[in-house]
Amino acid sequence: MYTILVVDDEASIRALYRAELEEDGYRVVCAEDGASAHQAIEQNEVHLVVLDIKLRGESGLQILQDITRNHRELPVILSTAYSSFKDDFSSWLADSYVVKSSSLKELKAEVVKVISRRYGGALSQ
């Protein structure tokens, strides 16, 4: 079973992502900030991070840089309400970039794509 870490400062978004991704058969761990995200990575076998860019008091792009520096093989999908960050060079460290919407169809498709690309063909969970 693949474990996904969802990092978002909004509890409602974390709950929605958890419910939807668990329904698809993933184990989901949630964090509301950089410190709890790093702790979750250290305490769990995380296969993918879904990371919001705009967090209260800190930048998701900085957290992305920290993750890529300390956990080079851990794929990250940026999930944000702001498409303008796609042009920021820092966002290019991510494996994928998804603009938040009321439908999680695009996010779920990217999760499958990134996990498949990183861990091999079939998604044997």
N, C-alpha and C positions, 0 to 999 in steps of 0.2 A: 504494500500500500504506500502510495506517495504522500508525503507530508508537505503541505503548503503553508507558509507563513504569510498572513495578511497583516500589513502594517498600515493603519489608518487611524487618525485621531477621532473620527466620528464613530461612536458605538453602533449606530444604526447601520452604517456601511459594513463594519466588521461582522455584525450579526447576519446581514443579508448575504455577504460573501461566504460566510461560514455555512449557512444553511444550503445555499446553492451548490457550493463545491462539495460539501459532505454528501449531498444528494447524488452527485456524480461519482461518489466512491472514494473521495480523497479524505485524508485526515487533515484537519485544519487547526492551526495554532494562530492566535491573534496577539498583536502588540499595538499599543497606542502611540509609541514614540521610539526614538532610536535606542535608548538604553534598554527598554524591554524587548526590542527586536534583537539586539545583540545577545541578550540573555537567552531568548528563545532559540536562537541559532546554536548557542553553546549547549543547551540542555536537551535539544531534540535533533533527530536526524532529518533535517529540512532538505527537501529536494527542489523547492522553488519558492521565491519570495514575490508576493504581489505588493508593491510599494506605492503609496500615495506620495505625490511630490510636495504638496503644501500641507505641512503638519504644524500644529501650534508650537511656535517657538523655535522650530528648526526646519531645515530643508531636507526633503527626501532625497535630493540630489547629493547632499553630503553623506547621507546614510548609504546611498548607492555606492559612492566612492569608497566608503569604509568597508562595505561588503565585498566589493571587487578587489580591494587591497588585501583583506584578511581571509576571504573565502572565494578565491579566484574561480573555482569551478561551479559555484552556486549561481544558477540562472535567476535573473530578476526581470519581472514585468512591471513597468511603470504604469500606474493607473491614476489618471488625474482628470479633473474637470476642465483643464486648461490645455488646449491643443498647441498653444504658443510655445510651450516648453520643448516641443519636438525639435525646434531649431537650436536649442541650447546644446552645445557640444558635450556637456556633462551627461545629458540624457542618452547619448550614444553608447555609453557603457552598458546600458540595459540590453537585454536580449529581445525585448519587445516593448511597445508603447501603445497603450489603449486609453482612449478618451472615455470617461465614465458616461454612462447613459442609463435610462430606466431599464433597458434590456441588458442582461449579462451575456448575451449570445457571443459578442465579439471577444469578451474576456475569456469565456469558457473555451472558445476555439483557440485562442492564443495559448492558454494553459496546456491544452492537448498538444499543440504544435511544439511548444518549447520543451515540454517533458519528453515528447517523442524524439525530438532532435537531440536532446542532451543524453537521454538514457536508452536510446535505441528504438527500433521500430514499434513493436506492439506494446501497448500499455498494459502490461500484466500487473494489475494492482493486487 
